[in-house]
Amino acid sequence: MVTKKADHIIENEKQLNNLVSSIKAKKEFADSFAFSSDDLIGRFFQALGINRDDFAKKSYYYNSTRDIHISESQNGLFWVSTVGLVSKGKLTDDHFVNAFSSQYWVVETLLEAVDDICSHDTVYDSDSYWQEKVKEITPALFGNIVFFFELFGKAYLSISGKKVSRGHKLTVIYQYVEQTMFEQNHSNTIFHAICLSSFEGIIKHISKLPDSFNEAFIKYDDNNDNTAIRLSHNMLKEWTEIIDTCYDFILEYYYDRDETYYLHTGLYDRLISKAVSKEDKNRIQEQYGFLIGKQVSTTNADS
């Protein structure tokens, strides 16, 4: 847990006694605390009967019987919860990044569920329980992957300082993301090679669907869409790696901006330099030539 500012500051004995009394009285709360002196910290642990040296080895204390969780963060603040393990606060100050993070966990969980379903031999029996589960989970996976890339694009644009509207049209969002990528010299990077190319793959699929396809209607199954996802261990592994890369990129971009590893330019030349044969070089040219072969002009794209 990362806490930027303490919810409470313990500066004297009265405040310390109130905190300890609240814990012993089993009042329900979960907040961060800053202690003004090391002496107050020591007396806090002593009053609760917690060995401070043992606490220091882990930087946290948890008692399932008392439902007390205490943890010290790197910035010296103490998280104290009398309701067990809970979280508090937002991941970041950017609501598009927070929404994207939530959607990442939705897709991650769905991929894990699909992997479990496909591990049962009877999934190949059209009348089996597990085959029925495939029918149920496939549209959920597709719809949430589409939403994942919508939020991925919006999170990238938001961090980049661009105005982000509430529209859902993925083709429009993609065009704006691509335009921004070239404007900010983010092309020919891992972001470009993996994240944006995967985004483009979804766009290409959507372009083959009926013209009436509307991303906002996915949740109502109101698109006359019969998208089938090829389920296999390799597919699940590939998609897991893609969404993990997209997620890691967005968080690093939020915290490190252009310094993130995912935005180091010159990826194509680095890949070519590692080719050990003509066949490898040809494969890289065919697979990653788009990194250096396309530019876009500025358009008025409102996502």
N, C-alpha and C positions, 0 to 999 in steps of 0.2 A: 504494500500500500504506500502511496506517495501523498503526503499531506503538505500543502504549500504554507498554510497558516493554521495555527492552533485554534481550536474552538474555545479553549479555556487556558488561562495562565495561572499557575499555582505559585504565589509569591510569598505566602506567609503561613503560619501554623493553622490559623482558622480555616483558610481555604483547603489546606491539606486534610484537616480533620473532617471537613464537610465531604470531601471526595471519598475518603476512606469509609465514613459513615454511610454514604450512599451505596457503596459497593457492598458493605456488610449487611445493609438493610435490603439488599437485592432489588434496589430501584433499577428499572430498566433504562439503559442509555448506551450509546456507542459514540464516543467523541474523541478528539485528539487533545492532548494536554502538553503544555510546556511548563517545565519547572525552572524557577529562577536560580536555583542553586543545586549543587550536587548533594548537599546535606538533605534537602527536602526530598530528593529522589531516594536516597538511602532510607530515610524515615518512612517513606511511602511503602517500600518493599517490606520493611521490618513490621509495619503495622498490619500488613496482610499475611505475614508469615511466609514470605517468599524469599528464598536465598538469592541474593543479588548476584553472587558469583555464578551460580547455576544459570540464572537468567541471561547473564552476559555471554555465555557459551552459545546460546541459540538466538539471542535478541528477541525472544518471545516466550510467553508463558500461557499455557492453556490448561484449564481444569474443567473437565466435562461434568463433574459432579456439581461444582459451583457455577458452571457456565460462564466462567470468567476468561476473557482473552485479553492479554496485554502484550503489546509489541512496540519495540523502539525502532524508529526509522532512521535512515542515514543522516537526516537533518536534525536529529536529536529530539524529535517529538515522540510522545508516547500515545499509542492508540489504546484506549481502554474500553472494553465492551463487557457488559454484564448480561448480554443476550447471546453469548457464544460468537461463532464466526459469522460476521456480517460485513458487507461492504457499504461504503458511504461516499457520496460525491460522484462527479463525472470523470471520465477518463481524461478528457482534454477540455479546453475552453472553446472548441470548435464543434458546433452541434452536428455538422455534416460528418466530421470524423467520428464522433460518438455514434451516430446512426449507422455509419459504415461498419464500425467495430461490432455493433450488435448484430448486423446482418452477416458478418463474417462467421460469428458463432452459430447462427442458424444454419448456414450452408455447411459448416464444418460438422455439425451434429447430424445433419441429413446424410452427408457422405459416409459418416461412421455407421449410421443405421443401414444404409444401402449395402455397405460392405458386410455387415452382419447378416442381412437377408440373403445375400448371394453366397454366403458360406455354407448354406444348407443345401444338400444334394437335391432335395425334392423341389427346389425352386424351379427346376426344369420341367416339372410335371405341371401341365396347364391347369389341372384341377386341384392343385395343392394349396395349402394355407399360405406358403411363402410366395407362390406365384401371385396370389391375390394381393399380397403386400407389395409386390413389385408394381402392380397396377395402381396401387394407392399412392406410393411414394414417388413414382417417376414424375408426375405433373408437379408435385410439390418441389422436387429438386430443380426442375427446369424453371419454374416460376421464380424461385428464390435466387437462382443464379442470375436471371435477368435483372432482378432487383439489386442483387449484389453489385453488378457492373454499373447500374444507375447511380448507386451511392458511391461507388469507387470513383466514377467520373466527377461527381459533385464534390467529394472530399478533396480530390486533386485540384479542382478549380478553386475551391474555397481557400485552401492553403496557398494557392498561387495568387491570391488577392483578386480573383475574378468574381463578378456578380453571378450568383447562382439563383436561378428561378426555380419554381416548384413543378415545372413540367416533367413529364415522364418519358417523352419520346427519346428512345435510346440513340437513334441515328443523329438527332440534333445534338445530344450531349456528347456523343463520340466526336462529331466534327469540331465542336468547341474545344474538347480536350486535345485533339490532334493539333489544332491551330495553336493552342497555348503551348503545347510541347515544343513546336518549332520556334515560336516566339521567344521562349525562355532557354533555348539551346539545350533541351532535355532529350533530343533525338539521339539515336545511335548509342543507346544505353540499355541496361538491363530492364529498366522501366519500359522502354520502347519495345525491346525484343520479346519480353514475356507478357507484361501486363497489357500494353496497348494492343499487341497482336492478338491476344486472347479476347479482348474486348471487341476487336474487329471481327473475330470469328463468330461471335454472337450476332453482330450486326449483319453479317453475310447470311446467317441462318434466318434471321428475321426477314430479310429481303426476299426470301423464297416463300414466305407465308402469305396468306391472302391479304390483299390490300387493306382490308378492314381490321387487320391486327392492331390492337391497342394495348400497350403495356399495362395501362391502368386497369384493364378488364381481366387480367390474368387471374386475379383472386376470385373472380366470379365464374371462371371457366366459360367465358363469353366471347371467344375469339375464333371459333371454328378451327381450332388448332389441334393437329394430331401429332405433335412433336414426339418422336421416340428417341430415347437416350440409350445408346449402346452400353450395356452394363457388363463390365469385366473388371478384374483386379487391376489391370494396367490402366484402364480408363479412370478408375477411382483414384489410383495413385497419381496420375497426371493432373486430375482436377484438384486434388488436395495440394499438390505442389504449386499449382497456379494460384489458388486462393491464398495460400500461405505467403507466397511471394508478394501478391498484391497488398495483403494486410501489413506485412513487414515494411513494405515500401512506404505506404501511407503514414505509418507511425514514425518511421525514420524521417520522412520528408517533413512531417509536422514539427518534430523536435530539432532536426539538423538542417532543414532546408536543402540547399544545393550541395551541401557537404556529404549527403548520404551516398553510400557505396552504389546504390541503385541508379544514381545520376552521373556516374563517371562516364564521360563521353569517350568515343573511339573504340567502342566494343567490337565493331566489325573487324577492324585492323588487328585487334588483340586475338580474335578468334582465328583469323587467317594466319597469323604468325605462329599459332600452335598446330597448324595442319601438318601432319607428318607424311602425307602422300598427296598425289594429284587428286585421288578420289575424295579424300577428306576436304581438300580445298574446293572442289566442285560442289560437294554437299553443302559446305558452309555458304558458298556463293548463292546456291539455289535456295537454301533455307533462310539466310539472313541478309540477302542482297537488298531487301526492302529498307534496311537500316540506313543506307546511304543513297537510295535511288529515288526517294520521293520527298517533295516539298509541297506545302500548301499555301495558298494565298489567303489573306485575311478575309473572313466572311462575317456576316452579322448573325452569329449563331447564338440563340438564347435558349439555354437548357432549362 
